[in-house]
Amino acid sequence: MDFVSLLAMARYEKIGEIIGRCVERIEKPRTFSDLIDTVVLDKYLVFPYSLY
Amino acid sequence: MIRVALAGNPNVGKSVIFNALTGAKQKVGNWPGVTVEKKEGICEYKGMKMQIVDLPGIYSLTATSIDEKIARDYILNEKPDVVVDIVDASNIERNLYLTLQLIEMEANIVVALNKMDLARVKGYKINVRRLSMELGVPVVPMVAVKNEGIEELKQAIVYASKNPKKPLIRYNDGVERAISSVQRKVIENSILPEYPSRFVAIKLLELDEDILRKAGISEEVVKGWIS
């Protein structure tokens, strides 16, 4: 592997470490509106697998 | 006069911050030799004057595009007193890549952590003090479109200009060994002594055409140093 890739990987590795120590991801509770969206998307907008 | 450069990825709110800092005191032209817009302005804060230069939006400093070359050459050759690295807090992982490269260049950085409101909406809780400790540079949380954090940013710029920092970000052992061996050769042979030796070593390892040409050495020589 060339050093451009190795250095890019090393930088992302370091970024991962930093983010792991400084950033917390809080999962928001799903709202009723989210639920409606999911139902509408699944029912009407998802690719119809039965026809695939 | 404090000379300040604004750097950051595209769409991080750089223009909003530039306008908030400079107001009506702006001058628009082109970077020398290219048709890329150059914006400059003056910011006054507590009796101090700052000359602000808006660098083109870039994702990295590899000098593969005109924008990257302009930004890199400006920071390396003009050596601004402070580089404000504008980071999109809602997209922090991608944005920190440029931050690490600016640290490699030994630029005197202040991180403007913009779009904190969007980050909160996305569910990110960022420990700003810890981030500042990890990077070794001041970090100012902001929501530039709401004018939040602008005064704190001006204060941080003035403080950083008086207390410059050159933090060292260390990578994994294998990469560090390669950097050290090339850096030793860079120092021994006085290669591009006007630039930071660690930065030159990293760019030589990446076989950066611009740095290889300026240094007057071939890829084979660098490969020989690593092996």
Interface residues (C-beta under 8 A of the other chain):
Chain A: D2 F3 V4 L6 L7 A10 R11 Y12 E13 K14 I15 G16 I18 I19 R21 C22 V23 E24 R25 I26 E27 K28
Chain B: I92 E93 L96 Y97 L100 Q101 G123 Y124 K125 I126 N127 R130 L131 E134 L135 I169 Y171 N172 G174 V175 A178 I202 L205 E206 L207 I226
